[in-house]
Structures are given as C-alpha cells and as structure tokens.
Amino acid sequence: MGVGRNLGYQTQLFFKNKGFASHQHILSGDDDLFINEVANKRNTQIIIDKNAHTISNAKTTYKSWIRQKKRHF
C-alpha cells in the first residue's frame, strides 16, 4: 500500500490528472487512490535505498491510536 509519506510523483503528473479531485469526497486515502489511478509500468519505480526510507513514529496514546484506526477504516 502506498501512503503519502512514502509516495512521490511529479507535479506535472498530478495536475495533468487533476490531482485528488476525483477523491475529494473521501476523508482519507486520496494519495493512495491517486497513485492507483495514474501508475503504470512506464512511470513507476521502487526505490530500495537507506536514504529513501521513511520513519513513522507510533501513536503515543490509546486515543490517538483509535482515531488513526478509525480514519484508516
């Protein structure tokens, strides 16, 4: 799954495809859905490099963890 913190795309591709316009009615996941729409074998690559890793800190409270899970659902 792709998430905003580990996806990259060119501005030109974003605007050519009207960005997140077709997903604006969805509360979250628009970044993931955008990539699903525009990605193909010519414009997609996987980067495996220590400098390409993203780090996400875990939620520190139960309340914030629940809020995050509700958003994901």
N, CA, C and O atoms as a Maestro MAE file, in Angstrom:
{
 s_m_m2io_version
 :::
 2.0.0
}

f_m_ct {
 s_m_title
 :::
 protein
 m_atom[292] {
  # First column is atom index #
  i_m_mmod_type
  r_m_x_coord
  r_m_y_coord
  r_m_z_coord
  i_m_residue_number
  s_m_chain_name
  s_m_pdb_residue_name
  s_m_pdb_atom_name
  i_m_atomic_number
  :::
  1 25 0.842 -1.181 0.000 1 A "MET " " N  " 7
  2 3 0.000 0.000 0.000 1 A "MET " " CA " 6
  3 2 0.881 1.235 0.000 1 A "MET " " C  " 6
  4 15 1.910 1.276 0.673 1 A "MET " " O  " 8
  5 25 0.487 2.199 -0.728 2 A "GLY " " N  " 7
  6 3 1.206 3.459 -0.714 2 A "GLY " " CA " 6
  7 2 0.534 4.445 0.223 2 A "GLY " " C  " 6
  8 15 -0.693 4.502 0.304 2 A "GLY " " O  " 8
  9 25 1.324 5.204 0.913 3 A "VAL " " N  " 7
  10 3 0.791 6.272 1.763 3 A "VAL " " CA " 6
  11 2 1.563 7.549 1.454 3 A "VAL " " C  " 6
  12 15 2.693 7.502 0.969 3 A "VAL " " O  " 8
  13 25 0.946 8.678 1.738 4 A "GLY " " N  " 7
  14 3 1.520 9.973 1.385 4 A "GLY " " CA " 6
  15 2 2.961 10.163 1.801 4 A "GLY " " C  " 6
  16 15 3.724 10.812 1.086 4 A "GLY " " O  " 8
  17 25 3.350 9.621 2.926 5 A "ARG " " N  " 7
  18 3 4.720 9.872 3.401 5 A "ARG " " CA " 6
  19 2 5.773 9.073 2.645 5 A "ARG " " C  " 6
  20 15 6.964 9.347 2.793 5 A "ARG " " O  " 8
  21 25 5.370 8.091 1.836 6 A "ASN " " N  " 7
  22 3 6.382 7.361 1.082 6 A "ASN " " CA " 6
  23 2 6.098 7.295 -0.420 6 A "ASN " " C  " 6
  24 15 6.639 6.441 -1.122 6 A "ASN " " O  " 8
  25 25 5.254 8.194 -0.903 7 A "LEU " " N  " 7
  26 3 4.959 8.273 -2.330 7 A "LEU " " CA " 6
  27 2 5.534 9.561 -2.906 7 A "LEU " " C  " 6
  28 15 5.549 10.601 -2.248 7 A "LEU " " O  " 8
  29 25 5.990 9.473 -4.105 8 A "GLY " " N  " 7
  30 3 6.461 10.668 -4.784 8 A "GLY " " CA " 6
  31 2 5.944 10.662 -6.213 8 A "GLY " " C  " 6
  32 15 5.892 9.617 -6.861 8 A "GLY " " O  " 8
  33 25 5.567 11.820 -6.691 9 A "TYR " " N  " 7
  34 3 5.119 11.938 -8.081 9 A "TYR " " CA " 6
  35 2 5.412 13.350 -8.551 9 A "TYR " " C  " 6
  36 15 5.511 14.283 -7.756 9 A "TYR " " O  " 8
  37 25 5.547 13.482 -9.843 10 A "GLN " " N  " 7
  38 3 5.871 14.783 -10.414 10 A "GLN " " CA " 6
  39 2 4.649 15.692 -10.426 10 A "GLN " " C  " 6
  40 15 3.521 15.241 -10.627 10 A "GLN " " O  " 8
  41 25 4.895 16.977 -10.207 11 A "THR " " N  " 7
  42 3 3.823 17.977 -10.197 11 A "THR " " CA " 6
  43 2 3.034 17.933 -11.494 11 A "THR " " C  " 6
  44 15 1.808 18.038 -11.490 11 A "THR " " O  " 8
  45 25 3.745 17.778 -12.603 12 A "GLN " " N  " 7
  46 3 3.099 17.733 -13.916 12 A "GLN " " CA " 6
  47 2 2.087 16.586 -13.986 12 A "GLN " " C  " 6
  48 15 0.981 16.773 -14.493 12 A "GLN " " O  " 8
  49 25 2.450 15.407 -13.486 13 A "LEU " " N  " 7
  50 3 1.548 14.251 -13.491 13 A "LEU " " CA " 6
  51 2 0.328 14.536 -12.614 13 A "LEU " " C  " 6
  52 15 -0.800 14.208 -12.981 13 A "LEU " " O  " 8
  53 25 0.563 15.140 -11.468 14 A "PHE " " N  " 7
  54 3 -0.511 15.465 -10.531 14 A "PHE " " CA " 6
  55 2 -1.538 16.389 -11.183 14 A "PHE " " C  " 6
  56 15 -2.735 16.100 -11.164 14 A "PHE " " O  " 8
  57 25 -1.076 17.498 -11.760 15 A "PHE " " N  " 7
  58 3 -2.002 18.462 -12.352 15 A "PHE " " CA " 6
  59 2 -2.637 17.959 -13.644 15 A "PHE " " C  " 6
  60 15 -3.796 18.266 -13.926 15 A "PHE " " O  " 8
  61 25 -1.896 17.200 -14.419 16 A "LYS " " N  " 7
  62 3 -2.443 16.622 -15.659 16 A "LYS " " CA " 6
  63 2 -3.645 15.729 -15.357 16 A "LYS " " C  " 6
  64 15 -4.580 15.645 -16.154 16 A "LYS " " O  " 8
  65 25 -3.614 15.067 -14.210 17 A "ASN " " N  " 7
  66 3 -4.685 14.151 -13.808 17 A "ASN " " CA " 6
  67 2 -5.646 14.772 -12.793 17 A "ASN " " C  " 6
  68 15 -6.413 14.059 -12.145 17 A "ASN " " O  " 8
  69 25 -5.605 16.086 -12.656 18 A "LYS " " N  " 7
  70 3 -6.484 16.851 -11.772 18 A "LYS " " CA " 6
  71 2 -6.348 16.445 -10.308 18 A "LYS " " C  " 6
  72 15 -7.307 16.497 -9.538 18 A "LYS " " O  " 8
  73 25 -5.146 16.046 -9.949 19 A "GLY " " N  " 7
  74 3 -4.838 15.768 -8.549 19 A "GLY " " CA " 6
  75 2 -5.808 14.836 -7.865 19 A "GLY " " C  " 6
  76 15 -6.138 13.768 -8.382 19 A "GLY " " O  " 8
  77 25 -6.263 15.249 -6.692 20 A "PHE " " N  " 7
  78 3 -7.155 14.416 -5.886 20 A "PHE " " CA " 6
  79 2 -8.624 14.714 -6.152 20 A "PHE " " C  " 6
  80 15 -9.485 14.281 -5.385 20 A "PHE " " O  " 8
  81 25 -8.930 15.443 -7.219 21 A "ALA " " N  " 7
  82 3 -10.299 15.892 -7.489 21 A "ALA " " CA " 6
  83 2 -11.312 14.749 -7.469 21 A "ALA " " C  " 6
  84 15 -12.403 14.904 -6.921 21 A "ALA " " O  " 8
  85 25 -10.973 13.630 -8.048 22 A "SER " " N  " 7
  86 3 -11.948 12.528 -8.113 22 A "SER " " CA " 6
  87 2 -12.122 11.812 -6.777 22 A "SER " " C  " 6
  88 15 -12.968 10.927 -6.647 22 A "SER " " O  " 8
  89 25 -11.319 12.197 -5.785 23 A "HIS " " N  " 7
  90 3 -11.415 11.549 -4.466 23 A "HIS " " CA " 6
  91 2 -11.718 12.532 -3.349 23 A "HIS " " C  " 6
  92 15 -11.600 12.185 -2.173 23 A "HIS " " O  " 8
  93 25 -12.106 13.754 -3.695 24 A "GLN " " N  " 7
  94 3 -12.289 14.772 -2.666 24 A "GLN " " CA " 6
  95 2 -13.435 14.471 -1.710 24 A "GLN " " C  " 6
  96 15 -13.510 15.063 -0.634 24 A "GLN " " O  " 8
  97 25 -14.323 13.566 -2.083 25 A "HIS " " N  " 7
  98 3 -15.421 13.191 -1.197 25 A "HIS " " CA " 6
  99 2 -14.998 12.149 -0.147 25 A "HIS " " C  " 6
  100 15 -15.783 11.806 0.738 25 A "HIS " " O  " 8
  101 25 -13.780 11.657 -0.245 26 A "ILE " " N  " 7
  102 3 -13.270 10.635 0.676 26 A "ILE " " CA " 6
  103 2 -12.395 11.324 1.723 26 A "ILE " " C  " 6
  104 15 -11.564 12.167 1.387 26 A "ILE " " O  " 8
  105 25 -12.587 10.961 3.000 27 A "LEU " " N  " 7
  106 3 -11.871 11.626 4.088 27 A "LEU " " CA " 6
  107 2 -10.371 11.384 4.077 27 A "LEU " " C  " 6
  108 15 -9.602 12.288 4.405 27 A "LEU " " O  " 8
  109 25 -9.944 10.197 3.712 28 A "SER " " N  " 7
  110 3 -8.513 9.906 3.659 28 A "SER " " CA " 6
  111 2 -8.262 8.827 2.619 28 A "SER " " C  " 6
  112 15 -9.194 8.168 2.158 28 A "SER " " O  " 8
  113 25 -7.005 8.650 2.253 29 A "GLY " " N  " 7
  114 3 -6.649 7.645 1.254 29 A "GLY " " CA " 6
  115 2 -6.572 8.198 -0.155 29 A "GLY " " C  " 6
  116 15 -6.338 7.452 -1.106 29 A "GLY " " O  " 8
  117 25 -6.769 9.514 -0.298 30 A "ASP " " N  " 7
  118 3 -6.742 10.107 -1.635 30 A "ASP " " CA " 6
  119 2 -5.389 9.945 -2.309 30 A "ASP " " C  " 6
  120 15 -5.323 9.780 -3.527 30 A "ASP " " O  " 8
  121 25 -4.306 9.989 -1.532 31 A "ASP " " N  " 7
  122 3 -2.971 9.808 -2.102 31 A "ASP " " CA " 6
  123 2 -2.803 8.411 -2.675 31 A "ASP " " C  " 6
  124 15 -2.268 8.243 -3.771 31 A "ASP " " O  " 8
  125 25 -3.250 7.433 -1.951 32 A "ASP " " N  " 7
  126 3 -3.194 6.039 -2.358 32 A "ASP " " CA " 6
  127 2 -4.032 5.812 -3.622 32 A "ASP " " C  " 6
  128 15 -3.584 5.142 -4.553 32 A "ASP " " O  " 8
  129 25 -5.234 6.364 -3.652 33 A "LEU " " N  " 7
  130 3 -6.127 6.203 -4.800 33 A "LEU " " CA " 6
  131 2 -5.595 6.920 -6.035 33 A "LEU " " C  " 6
  132 15 -5.737 6.427 -7.154 33 A "LEU " " O  " 8
  133 25 -4.982 8.086 -5.830 34 A "PHE " " N  " 7
  134 3 -4.394 8.821 -6.951 34 A "PHE " " CA " 6
  135 2 -3.317 7.981 -7.637 34 A "PHE " " C  " 6
  136 15 -3.309 7.843 -8.860 34 A "PHE " " O  " 8
  137 25 -2.418 7.428 -6.841 35 A "ILE " " N  " 7
  138 3 -1.350 6.590 -7.404 35 A "ILE " " CA " 6
  139 2 -1.937 5.385 -8.133 35 A "ILE " " C  " 6
  140 15 -1.461 5.006 -9.203 35 A "ILE " " O  " 8
  141 25 -2.956 4.794 -7.556 36 A "ASN " " N  " 7
  142 3 -3.600 3.644 -8.199 36 A "ASN " " CA " 6
  143 2 -4.149 4.013 -9.576 36 A "ASN " " C  " 6
  144 15 -4.112 3.202 -10.501 36 A "ASN " " O  " 8
  145 25 -4.652 5.228 -9.708 37 A "GLU " " N  " 7
  146 3 -5.186 5.688 -10.995 37 A "GLU " " CA " 6
  147 2 -4.115 5.957 -12.040 37 A "GLU " " C  " 6
  148 15 -4.288 5.604 -13.206 37 A "GLU " " O  " 8
  149 25 -3.015 6.574 -11.642 38 A "VAL " " N  " 7
  150 3 -2.056 7.071 -12.629 38 A "VAL " " CA " 6
  151 2 -0.811 6.205 -12.828 38 A "VAL " " C  " 6
  152 15 -0.100 6.373 -13.819 38 A "VAL " " O  " 8
  153 25 -0.543 5.300 -11.923 39 A "ALA " " N  " 7
  154 3 0.683 4.498 -12.018 39 A "ALA " " CA " 6
  155 2 0.594 3.478 -13.156 39 A "ALA " " C  " 6
  156 15 -0.445 2.861 -13.387 39 A "ALA " " O  " 8
  157 25 1.695 3.328 -13.843 40 A "ASN " " N  " 7
  158 3 1.807 2.287 -14.861 40 A "ASN " " CA " 6
  159 2 3.270 1.839 -14.914 40 A "ASN " " C  " 6
  160 15 4.110 2.399 -14.210 40 A "ASN " " O  " 8
  161 25 3.577 0.862 -15.721 41 A "LYS " " N  " 7
  162 3 4.940 0.317 -15.724 41 A "LYS " " CA " 6
  163 2 5.981 1.292 -16.282 41 A "LYS " " C  " 6
  164 15 7.176 1.099 -16.061 41 A "LYS " " O  " 8
  165 25 5.551 2.331 -17.000 42 A "ARG " " N  " 7
  166 3 6.499 3.304 -17.537 42 A "ARG " " CA " 6
  167 2 6.822 4.445 -16.574 42 A "ARG " " C  " 6
  168 15 7.874 5.073 -16.696 42 A "ARG " " O  " 8
  169 25 5.928 4.723 -15.614 43 A "ASN " " N  " 7
  170 3 6.159 5.861 -14.731 43 A "ASN " " CA " 6
  171 2 6.309 5.481 -13.255 43 A "ASN " " C  " 6
  172 15 6.214 6.334 -12.372 43 A "ASN " " O  " 8
  173 25 6.539 4.215 -13.006 44 A "THR " " N  " 7
  174 3 6.603 3.739 -11.625 44 A "THR " " CA " 6
  175 2 7.909 3.004 -11.367 44 A "THR " " C  " 6
  176 15 8.384 2.238 -12.204 44 A "THR " " O  " 8
  177 25 8.474 3.247 -10.212 45 A "GLN " " N  " 7
  178 3 9.653 2.506 -9.801 45 A "GLN " " CA " 6
  179 2 9.668 2.378 -8.284 45 A "GLN " " C  " 6
  180 15 9.076 3.184 -7.566 45 A "GLN " " O  " 8
  181 25 10.344 1.366 -7.829 46 A "ILE " " N  " 7
  182 3 10.526 1.135 -6.397 46 A "ILE " " CA " 6
  183 2 11.967 1.486 -6.075 46 A "ILE " " C  " 6
  184 15 12.891 1.027 -6.746 46 A "ILE " " O  " 8
  185 25 12.155 2.287 -5.065 47 A "ILE " " N  " 7
  186 3 13.494 2.697 -4.653 47 A "ILE " " CA " 6
  187 2 13.844 1.979 -3.353 47 A "ILE " " C  " 6
  188 15 13.183 2.160 -2.330 47 A "ILE " " O  " 8
  189 25 14.874 1.179 -3.409 48 A "ILE " " N  " 7
  190 3 15.353 0.492 -2.210 48 A "ILE " " CA " 6
  191 2 16.723 1.071 -1.884 48 A "ILE " " C  " 6
  192 15 17.739 0.694 -2.468 48 A "ILE " " O  " 8
  193 25 16.716 1.985 -0.947 49 A "ASP " " N  " 7
  194 3 17.925 2.681 -0.566 49 A "ASP " " CA " 6
  195 2 17.734 3.204 0.846 49 A "ASP " " C  " 6
  196 15 16.632 3.619 1.205 49 A "ASP " " O  " 8
  197 25 18.768 3.191 1.637 50 A "LYS " " N  " 7
  198 3 18.630 3.654 3.023 50 A "LYS " " CA " 6
  199 2 18.173 5.103 3.097 50 A "LYS " " C  " 6
  200 15 17.518 5.485 4.067 50 A "LYS " " O  " 8
  201 25 18.497 5.916 2.105 51 A "ASN " " N  " 7
  202 3 18.077 7.315 2.087 51 A "ASN " " CA " 6
  203 2 16.636 7.504 1.619 51 A "ASN " " C  " 6
  204 15 16.096 8.607 1.702 51 A "ASN " " O  " 8
  205 25 16.017 6.440 1.131 52 A "ALA " " N  " 7
  206 3 14.643 6.531 0.646 52 A "ALA " " CA " 6
  207 2 13.630 6.038 1.674 52 A "ALA " " C  " 6
  208 15 12.426 6.098 1.427 52 A "ALA " " O  " 8
  209 25 14.088 5.561 2.801 53 A "HIS " " N  " 7
  210 3 13.176 5.044 3.823 53 A "HIS " " CA " 6
  211 2 12.479 6.177 4.561 53 A "HIS " " C  " 6
  212 15 13.051 7.246 4.774 53 A "HIS " " O  " 8
  213 25 11.250 5.925 4.942 54 A "THR " " N  " 7
  214 3 10.531 6.881 5.767 54 A "THR " " CA " 6
  215 2 10.287 6.250 7.131 54 A "THR " " C  " 6
  216 15 10.073 5.042 7.239 54 A "THR " " O  " 8
  217 25 10.319 7.065 8.151 55 A "ILE " " N  " 7
  218 3 10.104 6.578 9.511 55 A "ILE " " CA " 6
  219 2 8.845 7.227 10.057 55 A "ILE " " C  " 6
  220 15 8.683 8.446 10.002 55 A "ILE " " O  " 8
  221 25 7.972 6.409 10.577 56 A "SER " " N  " 7
  222 3 6.745 6.909 11.190 56 A "SER " " CA " 6
  223 2 6.756 6.514 12.660 56 A "SER " " C  " 6
  224 15 6.888 5.340 13.004 56 A "SER " " O  " 8
  225 25 6.617 7.499 13.500 57 A "ASN " " N  " 7
  226 3 6.567 7.217 14.930 57 A "ASN " " CA " 6
  227 2 5.189 6.695 15.312 57 A "ASN " " C  " 6
  228 15 4.170 7.175 14.815 57 A "ASN " " O  " 8
  229 25 5.171 5.724 16.184 58 A "ALA " " N  " 7
  230 3 3.911 5.148 16.648 58 A "ALA " " CA " 6
  231 2 3.133 6.169 17.472 58 A "ALA " " C  " 6
  232 15 3.713 7.065 18.084 58 A "ALA " " O  " 8
  233 25 1.822 6.018 17.475 59 A "LYS " " N  " 7
  234 3 0.986 6.879 18.301 59 A "LYS " " CA " 6
  235 2 1.339 6.629 19.770 59 A "LYS " " C  " 6
  236 15 1.654 5.507 20.166 59 A "LYS " " O  " 8
  237 25 1.282 7.677 20.549 60 A "THR " " N  " 7
  238 3 1.726 7.575 21.950 60 A "THR " " CA " 6
  239 2 0.579 7.426 22.942 60 A "THR " " C  " 6
  240 15 0.803 7.130 24.116 60 A "THR " " O  " 8
  241 25 -0.648 7.632 22.471 61 A "THR " " N  " 7
  242 3 -1.789 7.450 23.375 61 A "THR " " CA " 6
  243 2 -2.810 6.528 22.720 61 A "THR " " C  " 6
  244 15 -2.870 6.410 21.496 61 A "THR " " O  " 8
  245 25 -3.590 5.894 23.539 62 A "TYR " " N  " 7
  246 3 -4.627 4.998 23.044 62 A "TYR " " CA " 6
  247 2 -5.643 5.783 22.215 62 A "TYR " " C  " 6
  248 15 -6.099 5.310 21.174 62 A "TYR " " O  " 8
  249 25 -5.995 6.982 22.679 63 A "LYS " " N  " 7
  250 3 -6.969 7.830 21.985 63 A "LYS " " CA " 6
  251 2 -6.500 8.177 20.572 63 A "LYS " " C  " 6
  252 15 -7.272 8.088 19.617 63 A "LYS " " O  " 8
  253 25 -5.242 8.570 20.445 64 A "SER " " N  " 7
  254 3 -4.727 8.930 19.117 64 A "SER " " CA " 6
  255 2 -4.607 7.703 18.213 64 A "SER " " C  " 6
  256 15 -4.789 7.805 17.000 64 A "SER " " O  " 8
  257 25 -4.305 6.554 18.797 65 A "TRP " " N  " 7
  258 3 -4.225 5.311 18.027 65 A "TRP " " CA " 6
  259 2 -5.604 4.932 17.499 65 A "TRP " " C  " 6
  260 15 -5.740 4.543 16.339 65 A "TRP " " O  " 8
  261 25 -6.632 5.046 18.348 66 A "ILE " " N  " 7
  262 3 -8.011 4.737 17.942 66 A "ILE " " CA " 6
  263 2 -8.457 5.689 16.835 66 A "ILE " " C  " 6
  264 15 -9.068 5.258 15.856 66 A "ILE " " O  " 8
  265 25 -8.159 6.975 16.981 67 A "ARG " " N  " 7
  266 3 -8.514 7.967 15.967 67 A "ARG " " CA " 6
  267 2 -7.880 7.596 14.621 67 A "ARG " " C  " 6
  268 15 -8.528 7.683 13.578 67 A "ARG " " O  " 8
  269 25 -6.620 7.187 14.655 68 A "GLN " " N  " 7
  270 3 -5.926 6.795 13.428 68 A "GLN " " CA " 6
  271 2 -6.580 5.565 12.805 68 A "GLN " " C  " 6
  272 15 -6.787 5.525 11.592 68 A "GLN " " O  " 8
  273 25 -6.902 4.575 13.608 69 A "LYS " " N  " 7
  274 3 -7.530 3.351 13.088 69 A "LYS " " CA " 6
  275 2 -8.897 3.641 12.503 69 A "LYS " " C  " 6
  276 15 -9.264 3.053 11.485 69 A "LYS " " O  " 8
  277 25 -9.665 4.536 13.123 70 A "LYS " " N  " 7
  278 3 -10.969 4.910 12.576 70 A "LYS " " CA " 6
  279 2 -10.812 5.566 11.215 70 A "LYS " " C  " 6
  280 15 -11.586 5.301 10.296 70 A "LYS " " O  " 8
  281 25 -9.791 6.438 11.089 71 A "ARG " " N  " 7
  282 3 -9.524 7.085 9.814 71 A "ARG " " CA " 6
  283 2 -9.161 6.058 8.751 71 A "ARG " " C  " 6
  284 15 -9.621 6.151 7.613 71 A "ARG " " O  " 8
  285 25 -8.342 5.083 9.116 72 A "HIS " " N  " 7
  286 3 -7.944 4.060 8.158 72 A "HIS " " CA " 6
  287 2 -9.128 3.207 7.716 72 A "HIS " " C  " 6
  288 15 -9.206 2.780 6.564 72 A "HIS " " O  " 8
  289 25 -10.033 2.970 8.634 73 A "PHE " " N  " 7
  290 3 -11.196 2.133 8.337 73 A "PHE " " CA " 6
  291 2 -12.091 2.846 7.340 73 A "PHE " " C  " 6
  292 15 -13.131 2.313 6.953 73 A "PHE " " O  " 8
  :::
 }
 m_bond[291] {
  # First column is bond index #
  i_m_from
  i_m_to
  i_m_order
  :::
  1 1 2 1
  2 2 3 1
  3 3 4 2
  4 3 5 1
  5 5 6 1
  6 6 7 1
  7 7 8 2
  8 7 9 1
  9 9 10 1
  10 10 11 1
  11 11 12 2
  12 11 13 1
  13 13 14 1
  14 14 15 1
  15 15 16 2
  16 15 17 1
  17 17 18 1
  18 18 19 1
  19 19 20 2
  20 19 21 1
  21 21 22 1
  22 22 23 1
  23 23 24 2
  24 23 25 1
  25 25 26 1
  26 26 27 1
  27 27 28 2
  28 27 29 1
  29 29 30 1
  30 30 31 1
  31 31 32 2
  32 31 33 1
  33 33 34 1
  34 34 35 1
  35 35 36 2
  36 35 37 1
  37 37 38 1
  38 38 39 1
  39 39 40 2
  40 39 41 1
  41 41 42 1
  42 42 43 1
  43 43 44 2
  44 43 45 1
  45 45 46 1
  46 46 47 1
  47 47 48 2
  48 47 49 1
  49 49 50 1
  50 50 51 1
  51 51 52 2
  52 51 53 1
  53 53 54 1
  54 54 55 1
  55 55 56 2
  56 55 57 1
  57 57 58 1
  58 58 59 1
  59 59 60 2
  60 59 61 1
  61 61 62 1
  62 62 63 1
  63 63 64 2
  64 63 65 1
  65 65 66 1
  66 66 67 1
  67 67 68 2
  68 67 69 1
  69 69 70 1
  70 70 71 1
  71 71 72 2
  72 71 73 1
  73 73 74 1
  74 74 75 1
  75 75 76 2
  76 75 77 1
  77 77 78 1
  78 78 79 1
  79 79 80 2
  80 79 81 1
  81 81 82 1
  82 82 83 1
  83 83 84 2
  84 83 85 1
  85 85 86 1
  86 86 87 1
  87 87 88 2
  88 87 89 1
  89 89 90 1
  90 90 91 1
  91 91 92 2
  92 91 93 1
  93 93 94 1
  94 94 95 1
  95 95 96 2
  96 95 97 1
  97 97 98 1
  98 98 99 1
  99 99 100 2
  100 99 101 1
  101 101 102 1
  102 102 103 1
  103 103 104 2
  104 103 105 1
  105 105 106 1
  106 106 107 1
  107 107 108 2
  108 107 109 1
  109 109 110 1
  110 110 111 1
  111 111 112 2
  112 111 113 1
  113 113 114 1
  114 114 115 1
  115 115 116 2
  116 115 117 1
  117 117 118 1
  118 118 119 1
  119 119 120 2
  120 119 121 1
  121 121 122 1
  122 122 123 1
  123 123 124 2
  124 123 125 1
  125 125 126 1
  126 126 127 1
  127 127 128 2
  128 127 129 1
  129 129 130 1
  130 130 131 1
  131 131 132 2
  132 131 133 1
  133 133 134 1
  134 134 135 1
  135 135 136 2
  136 135 137 1
  137 137 138 1
  138 138 139 1
  139 139 140 2
  140 139 141 1
  141 141 142 1
  142 142 143 1
  143 143 144 2
  144 143 145 1
  145 145 146 1
  146 146 147 1
  147 147 148 2
  148 147 149 1
  149 149 150 1
  150 150 151 1
  151 151 152 2
  152 151 153 1
  153 153 154 1
  154 154 155 1
  155 155 156 2
  156 155 157 1
  157 157 158 1
  158 158 159 1
  159 159 160 2
  160 159 161 1
  161 161 162 1
  162 162 163 1
  163 163 164 2
  164 163 165 1
  165 165 166 1
  166 166 167 1
  167 167 168 2
  168 167 169 1
  169 169 170 1
  170 170 171 1
  171 171 172 2
  172 171 173 1
  173 173 174 1
  174 174 175 1
  175 175 176 2
  176 175 177 1
  177 177 178 1
  178 178 179 1
  179 179 180 2
  180 179 181 1
  181 181 182 1
  182 182 183 1
  183 183 184 2
  184 183 185 1
  185 185 186 1
  186 186 187 1
  187 187 188 2
  188 187 189 1
  189 189 190 1
  190 190 191 1
  191 191 192 2
  192 191 193 1
  193 193 194 1
  194 194 195 1
  195 195 196 2
  196 195 197 1
  197 197 198 1
  198 198 199 1
  199 199 200 2
  200 199 201 1
  201 201 202 1
  202 202 203 1
  203 203 204 2
  204 203 205 1
  205 205 206 1
  206 206 207 1
  207 207 208 2
  208 207 209 1
  209 209 210 1
  210 210 211 1
  211 211 212 2
  212 211 213 1
  213 213 214 1
  214 214 215 1
  215 215 216 2
  216 215 217 1
  217 217 218 1
  218 218 219 1
  219 219 220 2
  220 219 221 1
  221 221 222 1
  222 222 223 1
  223 223 224 2
  224 223 225 1
  225 225 226 1
  226 226 227 1
  227 227 228 2
  228 227 229 1
  229 229 230 1
  230 230 231 1
  231 231 232 2
  232 231 233 1
  233 233 234 1
  234 234 235 1
  235 235 236 2
  236 235 237 1
  237 237 238 1
  238 238 239 1
  239 239 240 2
  240 239 241 1
  241 241 242 1
  242 242 243 1
  243 243 244 2
  244 243 245 1
  245 245 246 1
  246 246 247 1
  247 247 248 2
  248 247 249 1
  249 249 250 1
  250 250 251 1
  251 251 252 2
  252 251 253 1
  253 253 254 1
  254 254 255 1
  255 255 256 2
  256 255 257 1
  257 257 258 1
  258 258 259 1
  259 259 260 2
  260 259 261 1
  261 261 262 1
  262 262 263 1
  263 263 264 2
  264 263 265 1
  265 265 266 1
  266 266 267 1
  267 267 268 2
  268 267 269 1
  269 269 270 1
  270 270 271 1
  271 271 272 2
  272 271 273 1
  273 273 274 1
  274 274 275 1
  275 275 276 2
  276 275 277 1
  277 277 278 1
  278 278 279 1
  279 279 280 2
  280 279 281 1
  281 281 282 1
  282 282 283 1
  283 283 284 2
  284 283 285 1
  285 285 286 1
  286 286 287 1
  287 287 288 2
  288 287 289 1
  289 289 290 1
  290 290 291 1
  291 291 292 2
  :::
 }
}
